[in-house]
Amino acid sequence: MLVGVLALQGDFREHLLALAECGVEAIPVKRLAEVNQIDALVLPGGESTTIAKLARSFGLFDRISERIHAGMPTYGSCAGMILLADRLLEGAVGQESFGGMDITVRRNAFGRQVDSFEADLTFKGITAPPIRAIFIRAPWVEAIGLGVEVLASVEIDGELHPVAVAQGNLLATSFHPEITGDNRVHRYFVENVCKTAVA
C-alpha cells in the first residue's frame, strides 16, 4: 500500500515521518501522476484555503475530489478536516473543499492562534493512555450525517464538540497528531481505515 501526503502547503513532512514510523511507504503528492499512483491520501494541517487554491493551480483539485468520492481512504488533520467536509461554516468567500464526509465544520472554532491549546482525549478504537491532542486555530464538527461516527470530542463550556470523526473510508481530526510523536492516530488510519478499504 502506498500512502500519499498532499505536499502543497502545511506540515506534510511531519505526516510523512509519522507514516514511515508506522512502517508504511509514503510519498509527497504534488503532481497528478502521484494522485493517480497512491492507494490512500493524507491531507495535512496548514491553511485550508491556500491548500485548495494550490490544488486548483496544480491541476489536482478535481482528481483528488474524484478519488475521495470513489472511496480512496483519506485522512485529514485540522485543515485536512475542513477539506474533507461537505459543508463549511465561517469559510472564506468562495472557499472550496474536496468534500466526501457528511459533516458541517466550523473553521477556527476554538479561536485564533493565541487560543491554541492541548487536551487529553479518549479516542474510540485507540487504547489507553489518552491521546494528547494539540489544537492550533482548529475547527470542530458542528453537525454530522447519519453515516458519521464520532471518535473523540472536547467539552467547551459544558458542550461536547466532535474533534475526530470517521465515515467509511474517511477519517478526520481537528487536532495535529503528526506533531506529538504519538503515531497511534496514523496507525489507526492505516490499520482500520486503509486495510478495511483494501480488503
C-alpha positions as a Markdown table, in Angstrom:
| # | Residue | x | y | z |
|---|---|---|---|---|
| 1 | Met | 0.0 | 0.0 | 0.0 |
| 2 | Leu | 1.3 | 3.4 | -1.0 |
| 3 | Val | 0.1 | 6.4 | 1.0 |
| 4 | Gly | 0.4 | 9.9 | -0.3 |
| 5 | Val | 0.6 | 13.1 | 1.7 |
| 6 | Leu | -0.6 | 16.2 | -0.1 |
| 7 | Ala | 2.5 | 18.4 | -0.1 |
| 8 | Leu | 1.4 | 21.8 | -1.4 |
| 9 | Gln | 1.4 | 23.6 | 1.9 |
| 10 | Gly | 1.3 | 22.9 | 5.6 |
| 11 | Asp | 3.0 | 20.3 | 7.8 |
| 12 | Phe | 3.2 | 17.4 | 5.3 |
| 13 | Arg | 6.7 | 16.4 | 6.3 |
| 14 | Glu | 5.6 | 15.5 | 9.8 |
| 15 | His | 2.9 | 13.3 | 8.4 |
| 16 | Leu | 5.4 | 11.6 | 6.1 |
| 17 | Leu | 7.6 | 10.9 | 9.1 |
| 18 | Ala | 4.7 | 9.5 | 11.2 |
| 19 | Leu | 3.6 | 7.2 | 8.4 |
| 20 | Ala | 7.2 | 6.0 | 7.9 |
| 21 | Glu | 7.4 | 5.2 | 11.6 |
| 22 | Cys | 4.3 | 3.1 | 11.2 |
| 23 | Gly | 6.1 | 1.1 | 8.6 |
| 24 | Val | 4.1 | 2.5 | 5.7 |
| 25 | Glu | 5.5 | 3.5 | 2.3 |
| 26 | Ala | 4.6 | 7.2 | 2.0 |
| 27 | Ile | 5.3 | 9.8 | -0.7 |
| 28 | Pro | 4.7 | 13.6 | -1.0 |
| 29 | Val | 2.0 | 14.4 | -3.6 |
| 30 | Lys | 2.4 | 17.4 | -5.8 |
| 31 | Arg | 1.6 | 16.1 | -9.3 |
| 32 | Leu | -1.3 | 14.5 | -11.0 |
| 33 | Ala | 0.6 | 11.3 | -11.7 |
| 34 | Glu | 1.2 | 10.9 | -7.9 |
| 35 | Val | -2.5 | 11.4 | -7.2 |
| 36 | Asn | -3.2 | 8.5 | -9.6 |
| 37 | Gln | -0.5 | 6.4 | -8.2 |
| 38 | Ile | -1.4 | 6.3 | -4.5 |
| 39 | Asp | -3.7 | 3.9 | -2.6 |
| 40 | Ala | -4.6 | 6.4 | 0.2 |
| 41 | Leu | -4.1 | 10.0 | 1.0 |
| 42 | Val | -3.4 | 12.3 | 3.9 |
| 43 | Leu | -4.5 | 15.9 | 3.9 |
| 44 | Pro | -2.2 | 17.8 | 6.3 |
| 45 | Gly | -2.7 | 20.7 | 8.6 |
| 46 | Gly | -2.0 | 24.2 | 7.2 |
| 47 | Glu | -4.2 | 26.8 | 5.6 |
| 48 | Ser | -7.2 | 25.2 | 4.1 |
| 49 | Thr | -8.0 | 28.0 | 1.6 |
| 50 | Thr | -4.4 | 28.0 | 0.4 |
| 51 | Ile | -4.2 | 24.3 | 0.0 |
| 52 | Ala | -7.4 | 24.3 | -2.0 |
| 53 | Lys | -6.2 | 27.1 | -4.3 |
| 54 | Leu | -2.9 | 25.5 | -4.8 |
| 55 | Ala | -4.6 | 22.2 | -5.7 |
| 56 | Arg | -6.6 | 24.1 | -8.3 |
| 57 | Ser | -3.4 | 25.8 | -9.6 |
| 58 | Phe | -1.6 | 22.5 | -9.9 |
| 59 | Gly | -4.5 | 20.8 | -11.6 |
| 60 | Leu | -5.0 | 18.4 | -8.8 |
| 61 | Phe | -8.3 | 19.5 | -7.2 |
| 62 | Asp | -10.8 | 17.7 | -9.3 |
| 63 | Arg | -8.9 | 14.4 | -9.4 |
| 64 | Ile | -8.4 | 14.4 | -5.7 |
| 65 | Ser | -12.1 | 15.0 | -5.1 |
| 66 | Glu | -13.0 | 12.3 | -7.6 |
| 67 | Arg | -10.7 | 9.8 | -5.9 |
| 68 | Ile | -12.0 | 10.6 | -2.4 |
| 69 | His | -15.7 | 10.3 | -3.6 |
| 70 | Ala | -14.7 | 7.0 | -5.3 |
| 71 | Gly | -13.6 | 5.5 | -2.0 |
| 72 | Met | -9.9 | 6.2 | -1.7 |
| 73 | Pro | -9.0 | 6.1 | 2.0 |
| 74 | Thr | -8.2 | 9.6 | 3.2 |
| 75 | Tyr | -7.3 | 11.2 | 6.5 |
| 76 | Gly | -7.4 | 14.9 | 7.1 |
| 77 | Ser | -6.0 | 16.7 | 10.2 |
| 78 | Cys | -7.1 | 20.2 | 11.1 |
| 79 | Ala | -7.1 | 22.0 | 7.6 |
| 80 | Gly | -7.5 | 18.5 | 6.2 |
| 81 | Met | -10.7 | 18.1 | 8.2 |
| 82 | Ile | -12.0 | 21.3 | 6.6 |
| 83 | Leu | -11.0 | 20.0 | 3.1 |
| 84 | Leu | -13.0 | 16.7 | 3.7 |
| 85 | Ala | -16.2 | 18.4 | 4.9 |
| 86 | Asp | -19.2 | 18.6 | 2.7 |
| 87 | Arg | -20.3 | 21.8 | 4.4 |
| 88 | Leu | -18.3 | 24.8 | 5.9 |
| 89 | Leu | -19.2 | 27.5 | 8.4 |
| 90 | Glu | -17.3 | 30.7 | 8.5 |
| 91 | Gly | -15.3 | 29.7 | 5.4 |
| 92 | Ala | -13.5 | 32.3 | 3.3 |
| 93 | Val | -15.6 | 33.7 | 0.4 |
| 94 | Gly | -15.6 | 31.1 | -2.4 |
| 95 | Gln | -13.7 | 28.6 | -0.3 |
| 96 | Glu | -13.7 | 25.0 | -1.8 |
| 97 | Ser | -13.4 | 21.7 | -0.2 |
| 98 | Phe | -12.8 | 18.2 | -1.7 |
| 99 | Gly | -15.8 | 17.0 | 0.3 |
| 100 | Gly | -16.8 | 13.4 | 0.8 |
| 101 | Met | -17.6 | 13.5 | 4.5 |
| 102 | Asp | -21.1 | 14.2 | 5.6 |
| 103 | Ile | -20.2 | 16.8 | 8.2 |
| 104 | Thr | -20.5 | 20.5 | 8.8 |
| 105 | Val | -17.2 | 22.0 | 10.0 |
| 106 | Arg | -16.7 | 25.4 | 11.7 |
| 107 | Arg | -13.4 | 27.0 | 10.8 |
| 108 | Asn | -11.2 | 28.4 | 13.6 |
| 109 | Ala | -13.9 | 27.2 | 16.0 |
| 110 | Phe | -11.6 | 27.3 | 19.0 |
| 111 | Gly | -10.3 | 30.8 | 18.3 |
| 112 | Arg | -7.2 | 32.3 | 16.9 |
| 113 | Gln | -3.5 | 31.2 | 17.0 |
| 114 | Val | -3.2 | 32.6 | 20.6 |
| 115 | Asp | -6.1 | 30.4 | 21.7 |
| 116 | Ser | -4.2 | 27.2 | 20.7 |
| 117 | Phe | -4.3 | 24.5 | 23.5 |
| 118 | Glu | -3.6 | 20.9 | 24.3 |
| 119 | Ala | -6.0 | 18.3 | 25.8 |
| 120 | Asp | -6.0 | 14.6 | 26.6 |
| 121 | Leu | -8.6 | 12.8 | 24.6 |
| 122 | Thr | -10.3 | 9.4 | 24.8 |
| 123 | Phe | -10.3 | 8.2 | 21.2 |
| 124 | Lys | -12.7 | 5.4 | 20.3 |
| 125 | Gly | -10.7 | 2.4 | 18.9 |
| 126 | Ile | -7.4 | 3.5 | 20.4 |
| 127 | Thr | -6.4 | 2.0 | 23.8 |
| 128 | Ala | -5.1 | 4.0 | 26.8 |
| 129 | Pro | -3.3 | 6.2 | 27.6 |
| 130 | Pro | -5.3 | 9.1 | 26.2 |
| 131 | Ile | -4.3 | 10.8 | 23.0 |
| 132 | Arg | -2.5 | 14.1 | 23.7 |
| 133 | Ala | -4.2 | 16.5 | 21.2 |
| 134 | Ile | -2.8 | 19.8 | 20.0 |
| 135 | Phe | -5.3 | 22.3 | 18.7 |
| 136 | Ile | -4.0 | 25.2 | 16.5 |
| 137 | Arg | -6.6 | 27.5 | 15.0 |
| 138 | Ala | -8.6 | 24.3 | 14.9 |
| 139 | Pro | -12.0 | 23.6 | 13.5 |
| 140 | Trp | -14.7 | 21.5 | 15.2 |
| 141 | Val | -17.5 | 19.5 | 13.8 |
| 142 | Glu | -20.8 | 21.4 | 14.1 |
| 143 | Ala | -23.1 | 18.7 | 12.7 |
| 144 | Ile | -22.8 | 15.1 | 11.4 |
| 145 | Gly | -24.7 | 13.0 | 8.9 |
| 146 | Leu | -26.2 | 9.5 | 9.7 |
| 147 | Gly | -23.2 | 7.6 | 8.5 |
| 148 | Val | -20.6 | 9.5 | 10.5 |
| 149 | Glu | -19.1 | 8.1 | 13.7 |
| 150 | Val | -17.7 | 10.4 | 16.4 |
| 151 | Leu | -14.4 | 9.0 | 17.7 |
| 152 | Ala | -13.4 | 11.9 | 20.1 |
| 153 | Ser | -14.9 | 15.1 | 21.5 |
| 154 | Val | -13.8 | 18.1 | 23.5 |
| 155 | Glu | -16.0 | 19.8 | 26.1 |
| 156 | Ile | -16.2 | 23.6 | 25.9 |
| 157 | Asp | -18.5 | 25.5 | 28.3 |
| 158 | Gly | -20.4 | 22.3 | 29.1 |
| 159 | Glu | -21.0 | 21.4 | 25.4 |
| 160 | Leu | -19.3 | 18.5 | 23.6 |
| 161 | His | -17.8 | 19.2 | 20.2 |
| 162 | Pro | -16.6 | 16.3 | 18.0 |
| 163 | Val | -13.0 | 16.6 | 17.1 |
| 164 | Ala | -12.4 | 13.2 | 15.5 |
| 165 | Val | -14.8 | 11.6 | 13.1 |
| 166 | Ala | -14.9 | 8.7 | 10.6 |
| 167 | Gln | -17.2 | 7.8 | 7.7 |
| 168 | Gly | -16.5 | 4.8 | 5.6 |
| 169 | Asn | -13.0 | 5.2 | 4.1 |
| 170 | Leu | -12.6 | 8.7 | 5.6 |
| 171 | Leu | -11.0 | 9.9 | 8.9 |
| 172 | Ala | -10.7 | 13.5 | 10.1 |
| 173 | Thr | -9.3 | 15.1 | 13.3 |
| 174 | Ser | -9.4 | 18.8 | 14.4 |
| 175 | Phe | -6.0 | 18.3 | 16.1 |
| 176 | His | -2.5 | 17.6 | 14.9 |
| 177 | Pro | -1.3 | 14.1 | 15.9 |
| 178 | Glu | 1.6 | 14.4 | 13.5 |
| 179 | Ile | 3.5 | 16.9 | 15.8 |
| 180 | Thr | 3.3 | 14.9 | 19.0 |
| 181 | Gly | 5.5 | 11.9 | 18.3 |
| 182 | Asp | 2.5 | 9.7 | 19.2 |
| 183 | Asn | 1.6 | 7.8 | 15.9 |
| 184 | Arg | -1.5 | 6.0 | 17.2 |
| 185 | Val | -3.9 | 8.0 | 15.1 |
| 186 | His | -1.8 | 7.4 | 11.9 |
| 187 | Arg | -1.7 | 3.7 | 12.9 |
| 188 | Tyr | -5.5 | 3.7 | 13.3 |
| 189 | Phe | -5.8 | 5.2 | 9.9 |
| 190 | Val | -3.5 | 2.6 | 8.3 |
| 191 | Glu | -4.9 | -0.4 | 10.2 |
| 192 | Asn | -8.6 | 0.4 | 10.5 |
| 193 | Val | -9.4 | 2.6 | 7.5 |
| 194 | Cys | -6.9 | 1.7 | 4.8 |
| 195 | Lys | -6.8 | -2.0 | 5.3 |
| 196 | Thr | -10.5 | -2.3 | 5.6 |
| 197 | Ala | -10.9 | -0.5 | 2.3 |
| 198 | Val | -8.3 | -2.7 | 0.6 |
| 199 | Ala | -9.9 | -5.8 | 2.0 |
